[in-house]
Amino acid sequence: GRGTYLSASGDKTIRLWREGKQETLFSGHLDAVRKLTILLDETFLSCSNDGTVRHWNAGGSCLNVVQLGSNFLYSICALPTGFAVSGEGGNLYLLNKEGVLTQGVQIPAISVWCCAPLPDGDVIVGGSDGNARIFSQHEMNHAPLPDRQ
């Protein structure tokens, strides 16, 4: 369709399109932009192979940059408490709404290709080992200790 949308690119940029025409070019990442997630306040987040997460407004300004190491970041998703980011090295990062790292989770996979929110605020990830894993803050959703990886 010809609505409004954002596109991430291997040329290190993000573009805002309206009615099929480029309206805004977002520059700042130093490597390919892998994933975008739109937030409720008309801003959005991006993650990149440069190991950063950036918070942008629709006018093209970068509001915040969070460096999460040097590994590629593949996916990002909004959560009720902040956001999750996944990437190379088996990493899942949980950050609060201000972009402060609250928890890092090492997953037994070379790459964590994707992360997505679940309706109850939990996060599901898919890794290069072919497994999907759910991470929950809700005690009732925790797997028994012998079953945890």
Buried (B, 14 or more C-beta within 10 A) or exposed (E): EEEEEBEBEEEBBBBBBEEEEEEBEBEBBEBBBBBBBEEEEEBBBBBBBBBBBBBBBBEBEBEEEBEBBEBBBBBBBBBEEBBBBBBBBBBBBBBEEEBEEEEEBEBEBEBBBBBBBBEEEBBBBBBEBEEEBEBBBEEEEEEEEEEEE
